[in-house]
């Protein structure tokens, strides 16, 4: 299981979890949650041999807390 950060063109760091191998399933949380809210579902699909990926949107969880770019076009 791995996790880390991706840096966007404006310097924002986006936290992600990337677990397993196989066909990927991407989990995208809503306000005011974070990628941690998907852990139970991710573990379920990981046990079924899927690759599971989740991220914290900018301004949420472990991603950079930004003053701008917190709208759907930037998310």
Buried (B, 14 or more C-beta within 10 A) or exposed (E): EEEEBEEBEEEBBBBBBBBBEEEEBEBEBEEEBBBEBBBEEBBEBBEEEBBBBBBBBBBBBBBBEBEEBBEEEBE
